Amino acid sequence: MARGKFISLEGLDGAGKSTHLAWLTALLTQRGIDHIVSREPGGTPLGEKLRTLLLNDEMDLETEALLMFAVRREHLAHLIEPALAAGRWVVCDRFTDATYAYQVGGRGLAVEKFAVLEQWVQGRQDGLLQPDLTLLFDVPLEVSRARLAGGRVLDRFEREQDAFFERVRHAYHVRASSSAGRIKVIDATRTLDFIQDELAQIFAKLEQG
């Protein structure tokens, strides 16, 4: 049985990930592709419990990074890897690129420590297990802020200062530049029609490959 494909979606909150995730899963359904949708942090019963801690409880930076990768190990072992092996596609709202952006870029975790954790949790004999495709929805910070405005309760990441998110956005672009084409940067300031046309073209290449 052919291995399934792994797609992740990344970007600042307010970049439109949820909208495009719904569109992508509808497209997969339309194409008759068996798939599952998940998220990080989270994705498993234990992962969802740790998500609540990560989004709400203050903690040391290295504790935060270790918990992010603990969630990911559980996610890979109990959901992502079994699904891919069974030929199912996996669509995930955030994965390791988010840890690089938020913990390394935003908070200043040493990149060497990040690399050790990434290798430990995702290392395989044939290299790191990474998504086959990552869609990075990119918007300026002021657009992200405007879209998030509306009175809902923000988690502790969303309450960070503007400088934090500028560092996160920059880190995403650094990661994308070294991804060998895995990460596709999508200008998410455009209308949905333009964005979805681009996504359809990217998806067609992935499906053919």
DRENDO-1510 file (C-alpha; in Angstrom, 1 decimal, always signed):
<recs>
REC; n; res; u; v; w
REC; 1; MET; +0.0; +0.0; +0.0 .
REC; 2; ALA; +1.3; +3.4; -0.9 .
REC; 3; ARG; +2.2; +5.7; +2.0 .
REC; 4; GLY; -0.2; +8.5; +2.6 .
REC; 5; LYS; +0.8; +12.2; +2.2 .
REC; 6; PHE; +1.4; +14.5; +5.2 .
REC; 7; ILE; +0.4; +18.2; +4.9 .
REC; 8; SER; +0.8; +20.8; +7.5 .
REC; 9; LEU; -0.5; +24.4; +7.7 .
REC; 10; GLU; +1.4; +27.2; +9.4 .
REC; 11; GLY; +1.3; +30.9; +10.0 .
REC; 12; LEU; +0.5; +33.6; +12.5 .
REC; 13; ASP; -3.0; +33.4; +14.1 .
REC; 14; GLY; -5.3; +35.4; +11.9 .
REC; 15; ALA; -3.6; +34.3; +8.7 .
REC; 16; GLY; -6.6; +32.2; +7.7 .
REC; 17; LYS; -5.4; +28.7; +8.5 .
REC; 18; SER; -8.8; +27.5; +9.7 .
REC; 19; THR; -10.5; +28.7; +6.6 .
REC; 20; HIS; -8.0; +27.1; +4.3 .
REC; 21; LEU; -7.9; +23.9; +6.4 .
REC; 22; ALA; -11.6; +23.5; +5.8 .
REC; 23; TRP; -11.2; +24.2; +2.1 .
REC; 24; LEU; -8.4; +21.6; +1.8 .
REC; 25; THR; -10.2; +18.9; +3.7 .
REC; 26; ALA; -13.3; +19.5; +1.5 .
REC; 27; LEU; -11.1; +19.1; -1.6 .
REC; 28; LEU; -9.6; +15.8; -0.3 .
REC; 29; THR; -13.1; +14.5; +0.3 .
REC; 30; GLN; -14.2; +15.6; -3.2 .
REC; 31; ARG; -11.2; +13.8; -4.6 .
REC; 32; GLY; -12.0; +10.6; -2.7 .
REC; 33; ILE; -8.8; +10.7; -0.7 .
REC; 34; ASP; -9.0; +9.1; +2.7 .
REC; 35; HIS; -7.6; +11.5; +5.3 .
REC; 36; ILE; -7.6; +12.6; +8.9 .
REC; 37; VAL; -7.3; +16.2; +10.3 .
REC; 38; SER; -5.4; +16.9; +13.4 .
REC; 39; ARG; -3.6; +19.8; +15.2 .
REC; 40; GLU; -0.6; +20.6; +17.3 .
REC; 41; PRO; -0.2; +20.9; +20.2 .
REC; 42; GLY; -2.8; +18.2; +20.6 .
REC; 43; GLY; -4.0; +15.5; +18.3 .
REC; 44; THR; -4.2; +12.7; +20.9 .
REC; 45; PRO; -6.0; +12.4; +24.3 .
REC; 46; LEU; -2.7; +13.1; +26.1 .
REC; 47; GLY; -1.7; +15.7; +23.6 .
REC; 48; GLU; -4.9; +17.6; +24.2 .
REC; 49; LYS; -4.3; +17.6; +27.9 .
REC; 50; LEU; -0.8; +19.0; +27.4 .
REC; 51; ARG; -2.2; +21.6; +25.0 .
REC; 52; THR; -4.3; +23.1; +27.7 .
REC; 53; LEU; -1.2; +23.4; +29.9 .
REC; 54; LEU; +0.9; +24.9; +27.0 .
REC; 55; LEU; -1.6; +27.5; +26.0 .
REC; 56; ASN; -2.5; +28.6; +29.5 .
REC; 57; ASP; +0.2; +28.0; +32.1 .
REC; 58; GLU; +3.4; +30.0; +32.4 .
REC; 59; MET; +6.5; +27.9; +32.3 .
REC; 60; ASP; +10.2; +27.9; +31.6 .
REC; 61; LEU; +11.1; +28.1; +27.9 .
REC; 62; GLU; +12.9; +24.8; +27.9 .
REC; 63; THR; +10.0; +23.1; +29.7 .
REC; 64; GLU; +7.7; +24.6; +26.9 .
REC; 65; ALA; +9.9; +23.2; +24.2 .
REC; 66; LEU; +10.2; +19.8; +25.8 .
REC; 67; LEU; +6.4; +19.6; +26.2 .
REC; 68; MET; +5.9; +20.6; +22.5 .
REC; 69; PHE; +8.1; +17.8; +21.4 .
REC; 70; ALA; +6.5; +15.4; +23.9 .
REC; 71; VAL; +3.1; +16.1; +22.4 .
REC; 72; ARG; +4.6; +15.6; +18.9 .
REC; 73; ARG; +6.1; +12.2; +19.8 .
REC; 74; GLU; +2.8; +11.0; +21.1 .
REC; 75; HIS; +1.1; +12.4; +18.0 .
REC; 76; LEU; +3.5; +10.7; +15.6 .
REC; 77; ALA; +3.4; +7.4; +17.4 .
REC; 78; HIS; -0.4; +7.1; +17.9 .
REC; 79; LEU; -1.9; +9.0; +15.0 .
REC; 80; ILE; +0.3; +10.4; +12.2 .
REC; 81; GLU; +2.7; +7.4; +11.6 .
REC; 82; PRO; -0.1; +4.7; +11.7 .
REC; 83; ALA; -2.3; +6.8; +9.4 .
REC; 84; LEU; +0.5; +7.4; +6.8 .
REC; 85; ALA; +1.5; +3.7; +6.9 .
REC; 86; ALA; -2.2; +2.8; +6.2 .
REC; 87; GLY; -2.2; +5.0; +3.1 .
REC; 88; ARG; -4.3; +7.8; +4.7 .
REC; 89; TRP; -3.4; +11.4; +4.2 .
REC; 90; VAL; -2.8; +13.6; +7.3 .
REC; 91; VAL; -3.6; +17.3; +7.4 .
REC; 92; CYS; -2.3; +19.0; +10.5 .
REC; 93; ASP; -2.8; +22.5; +11.8 .
REC; 94; ARG; +0.9; +23.3; +12.8 .
REC; 95; PHE; +3.8; +20.9; +13.2 .
REC; 96; THR; +7.5; +21.3; +13.9 .
REC; 97; ASP; +7.9; +24.5; +11.9 .
REC; 98; ALA; +5.7; +26.2; +14.5 .
REC; 99; THR; +8.1; +25.1; +17.2 .
REC; 100; TYR; +11.0; +26.6; +15.3 .
REC; 101; ALA; +9.0; +29.9; +14.7 .
REC; 102; TYR; +7.6; +30.3; +18.2 .
REC; 103; GLN; +10.1; +28.8; +20.5 .
REC; 104; VAL; +13.4; +29.4; +18.6 .
REC; 105; GLY; +12.4; +32.6; +16.8 .
REC; 106; GLY; +9.9; +34.1; +19.2 .
REC; 107; ARG; +11.3; +33.0; +22.6 .
REC; 108; GLY; +15.0; +32.5; +21.8 .
REC; 109; LEU; +15.4; +28.8; +22.4 .
REC; 110; ALA; +18.9; +27.7; +21.2 .
REC; 111; VAL; +18.6; +26.3; +17.7 .
REC; 112; GLU; +21.1; +23.6; +18.7 .
REC; 113; LYS; +18.7; +22.3; +21.4 .
REC; 114; PHE; +15.8; +22.5; +18.9 .
REC; 115; ALA; +17.8; +20.4; +16.4 .
REC; 116; VAL; +18.5; +17.7; +19.0 .
REC; 117; LEU; +14.9; +17.5; +20.0 .
REC; 118; GLU; +13.8; +17.4; +16.3 .
REC; 119; GLN; +16.2; +14.6; +15.5 .
REC; 120; TRP; +15.2; +12.6; +18.6 .
REC; 121; VAL; +11.5; +12.8; +18.1 .
REC; 122; GLN; +11.3; +12.7; +14.2 .
REC; 123; GLY; +14.5; +10.9; +13.3 .
REC; 124; ARG; +14.2; +7.8; +11.1 .
REC; 125; GLN; +16.8; +5.7; +9.3 .
REC; 126; ASP; +16.0; +7.5; +6.1 .
REC; 127; GLY; +16.1; +11.0; +7.7 .
REC; 128; LEU; +13.7; +13.2; +9.5 .
REC; 129; LEU; +10.0; +12.6; +9.3 .
REC; 130; GLN; +8.6; +15.9; +7.9 .
REC; 131; PRO; +5.5; +16.9; +6.1 .
REC; 132; ASP; +5.5; +16.3; +2.4 .
REC; 133; LEU; +4.1; +19.8; +2.0 .
REC; 134; THR; +3.8; +22.7; +4.4 .
REC; 135; LEU; +1.6; +25.7; +3.5 .
REC; 136; LEU; +2.8; +28.8; +5.3 .
REC; 137; PHE; +0.0; +31.4; +5.2 .
REC; 138; ASP; +1.8; +34.7; +5.5 .
REC; 139; VAL; +0.3; +38.1; +6.5 .
REC; 140; PRO; +1.8; +41.2; +8.1 .
REC; 141; LEU; +1.4; +41.5; +11.8 .
REC; 142; GLU; -1.2; +44.3; +11.5 .
REC; 143; VAL; -3.4; +42.1; +9.4 .
REC; 144; SER; -3.1; +39.3; +11.9 .
REC; 145; ARG; -4.0; +41.6; +14.8 .
REC; 146; ALA; -7.0; +43.1; +12.9 .
REC; 147; ARG; -8.4; +39.7; +12.1 .
REC; 148; LEU; -8.0; +38.5; +15.7 .
REC; 149; ALA; -9.8; +41.5; +17.1 .
REC; 150; GLY; -13.3; +40.6; +18.3 .
REC; 151; GLY; -13.3; +40.2; +22.1 .
REC; 152; ARG; -12.5; +36.5; +22.3 .
REC; 153; VAL; -10.3; +35.2; +25.1 .
REC; 154; LEU; -6.7; +35.0; +24.0 .
REC; 155; ASP; -4.2; +32.3; +25.1 .
REC; 156; ARG; -0.8; +33.2; +26.5 .
REC; 157; PHE; +0.9; +33.1; +23.1 .
REC; 158; GLU; -1.7; +35.3; +21.5 .
REC; 159; ARG; -1.2; +37.8; +24.3 .
REC; 160; GLU; +2.5; +38.3; +23.4 .
REC; 161; GLN; +3.8; +41.7; +22.3 .
REC; 162; ASP; +4.2; +42.8; +18.6 .
REC; 163; ALA; +8.0; +42.3; +18.7 .
REC; 164; PHE; +7.4; +38.6; +19.6 .
REC; 165; PHE; +5.2; +38.0; +16.5 .
REC; 166; GLU; +7.6; +39.9; +14.2 .
REC; 167; ARG; +10.3; +37.5; +15.3 .
REC; 168; VAL; +8.0; +34.5; +14.8 .
REC; 169; ARG; +7.1; +35.7; +11.3 .
REC; 170; HIS; +10.8; +36.2; +10.5 .
REC; 171; ALA; +11.7; +32.7; +11.8 .
REC; 172; TYR; +9.0; +31.2; +9.6 .
REC; 173; HIS; +10.6; +32.8; +6.5 .
REC; 174; VAL; +14.1; +31.6; +7.6 .
REC; 175; ARG; +12.7; +28.1; +8.0 .
REC; 176; ALA; +11.0; +28.3; +4.6 .
REC; 177; SER; +14.2; +29.4; +2.9 .
REC; 178; SER; +16.0; +26.3; +4.0 .
REC; 179; SER; +13.2; +23.8; +3.4 .
REC; 180; ALA; +14.2; +22.7; -0.1 .
REC; 181; GLY; +10.8; +23.7; -1.4 .
REC; 182; ARG; +8.8; +21.8; +1.2 .
REC; 183; ILE; +7.4; +25.0; +2.6 .
REC; 184; LYS; +5.2; +27.0; +0.2 .
REC; 185; VAL; +4.8; +30.6; +1.3 .
REC; 186; ILE; +1.2; +31.8; +0.5 .
REC; 187; ASP; +0.4; +35.5; +0.4 .
REC; 188; ALA; -2.7; +35.3; +2.6 .
REC; 189; THR; -3.6; +39.0; +2.2 .
REC; 190; ARG; -5.2; +38.2; -1.2 .
REC; 191; THR; -8.8; +37.2; -1.8 .
REC; 192; LEU; -9.9; +33.6; -1.1 .
REC; 193; ASP; -10.4; +33.0; -4.8 .
REC; 194; PHE; -6.7; +33.8; -5.6 .
REC; 195; ILE; -5.4; +31.8; -2.7 .
REC; 196; GLN; -7.5; +28.8; -3.4 .
REC; 197; ASP; -6.5; +28.8; -7.1 .
REC; 198; GLU; -2.9; +28.7; -5.9 .
REC; 199; LEU; -3.6; +26.0; -3.4 .
REC; 200; ALA; -5.3; +23.9; -6.1 .
REC; 201; GLN; -2.2; +24.1; -8.3 .
REC; 202; ILE; +0.1; +23.1; -5.4 .
REC; 203; PHE; -2.2; +20.3; -4.4 .
REC; 204; ALA; -2.4; +18.9; -8.0 .
REC; 205; LYS; +1.5; +18.7; -8.1 .
REC; 206; LEU; +1.5; +16.9; -4.7 .
REC; 207; GLU; -1.1; +14.4; -5.8 .
REC; 208; GLN; +0.7; +13.6; -9.0 .
REC; 209; GLY; +4.0; +13.2; -7.2 .
</recs>
